[in-house]
Amino acid sequence: VKGETIDAWYSGKHRDFGANIQAVARPDGLPIWTSPAMPGHLHDLTCAQTLGVTAALNWAATELDLPTLADS
């Protein structure tokens, strides 16, 4: 409702409360790193950039010639 405070953990896209958790996994699916829970209203890319995930993956790609796959 216009004028009311919106909770940071509320996702308008899903119309529910939740969290955004980023993860880095090995090719076999085993997670090697997970982020702390971030508010559900944040976009995946915003969370990844805030946590430094994109910078780390860019470094791994250039320095170690390690490719990265990401979901859309």
Beta strands, then each sheet from edge to edge (+ up, - down):
strand 1: 10-11
strand 2: 16-17
strand 3: 19-20
strand 4: 23-25
strand 5: 31-34
strand 6: 38-39
sheet 1: 1+ 2-
sheet 2: 3+ 6-
sheet 3: 4+ 5-
end
